């Protein structure tokens, strides 16, 4: 199985990117190939000026075609996900997430931002025709310490992330079995 992680924070290092690093390590221990992407892989002008012919965008779209799953992380600002991430998602083809399992992950200052996953990010993921969008993982900033050097997750957050990764892995297996049956 192949997974793409996409760090949607305009900052590096970031708490939301740390969650992807931890997810990548867990998935690789399960024998799943992971290709990490972040906003810094794209020329900012290509995103800002909607350059659909951007070389990085073309590679990203090609890799998406072969992915079984996608984990997208974002910080929550002003009750929505990062605008730079939205700019990138706007450049993807309408069916970019078709036949994919998607796990959204977000960080924010307080639990008051938790609903941004459901009300801001998930509609965009639906528009990209994601096969299955799992319940997201929301982390309060205080649950991730030392993110810039030796990241530590609170035990509660770590447990939720591991549970979600298990669900993500099983969903991809179901999708692969379904695709195998329909391809026969």
Buried (B, 14 or more C-beta within 10 A) or exposed (E): BBBBBBBBBBBEBBBBBBBBBBBBEBBEEEEBEBBBBBBBBBBEEBBEEEBEEBEBBEEBBEEBEEBBBBBBBBBBBEEBBBEBBBBBBEBBEEEBBEBBBBBBBBBBEEEEBBEBBBEBBBEBBEBBBBBBBBBBBBBBBEBBBEBEEEBEBBEEBBEBBBEBBEBBBEBBEEBBEEEEEEEE
